[in-house]
């Protein structure tokens, strides 16, 4: 798991069938000093995060399969929690 800042959400006119009804957000991964680290990433959001929220996310595909109910979902990351 890694921390990130939510930059915003994504609107897609065409999605993979397993992503229908799911909210996608753009995350900026952060390093240990809460500075930007790497490139922004897309993630599934089941928590309703907002721009500026500090979150932790994972690349655990088992979690994504459980969330979407699909074994072939193309999403790699999912938001797991909002940090207060």
C-alpha positions in Angstrom: 0.0 0.0 0.0 1.1 3.5 -0.7 -0.2 7.0 0.1 -1.4 9.4 -2.6 -3.2 12.7 -3.0 -6.4 12.7 -5.1 -6.0 15.1 -8.1 -9.6 14.6 -9.4 -11.9 12.1 -11.1 -12.1 10.8 -14.6 -15.0 10.8 -17.0 -14.9 8.1 -19.6 -17.4 7.8 -22.4 -16.3 4.2 -23.2 -15.2 1.8 -20.4 -14.4 -1.9 -20.1 -17.6 -3.7 -19.1 -16.2 -4.5 -15.7 -15.7 -0.8 -14.9 -19.4 0.2 -15.6 -20.7 2.0 -12.5 -17.3 2.5 -10.9 -15.8 5.8 -10.1 -12.2 6.4 -11.4 -9.9 8.9 -9.7 -6.5 10.3 -10.6 -4.0 9.7 -7.8 -0.6 11.4 -7.3 1.5 8.8 -5.4 3.5 10.4 -2.5 6.9 9.5 -1.0 7.7 9.3 2.7 7.9 13.1 3.0 4.4 13.5 1.3 6.1 14.8 -1.9 5.0 13.7 -5.4 6.6 10.4 -6.4 6.3 8.8 -9.8 3.5 9.6 -12.4 -0.2 10.0 -11.5 -2.2 6.8 -11.6 -5.9 5.9 -12.2 -7.6 4.0 -9.4 -11.0 2.6 -8.7 -12.8 4.5 -5.9 -15.5 2.9 -3.8 -15.2 5.5 -1.0 -16.2 8.7 -2.7 -13.0 10.6 -2.3 -12.7 14.2 -3.2 -10.0 16.3 -4.8 -7.2 17.0 -2.3 -8.0 13.9 -0.1 -5.0 12.0 1.3 -5.6 8.3 0.7 -3.9 5.0 0.7 -4.2 2.7 -2.3 -3.1 -0.8 -3.4 -2.3 -2.8 -6.5 -3.7 -5.9 -5.0 -5.7 -7.4 -8.0 -7.5 -9.8 -5.6 -9.2 -6.8 -4.0 -10.1 -5.4 -7.4 -11.6 -8.7 -8.6 -13.7 -8.8 -5.4 -14.9 -5.2 -5.8 -15.9 -5.6 -9.5 -16.9 -9.2 -9.5 -14.8 -9.7 -12.7 -11.6 -11.8 -13.2 -10.5 -9.7 -16.2 -10.9 -6.1 -15.0 -8.1 -3.9 -16.5 -7.8 -1.7 -13.4 -4.6 -2.0 -11.5 -5.1 0.2 -8.5 -7.9 0.8 -6.0 -8.4 3.2 -3.1 -8.5 1.4 0.2 -8.9 4.2 2.7 -9.0 8.0 3.4 -6.3 9.3 5.8 -7.5 11.9 8.3 
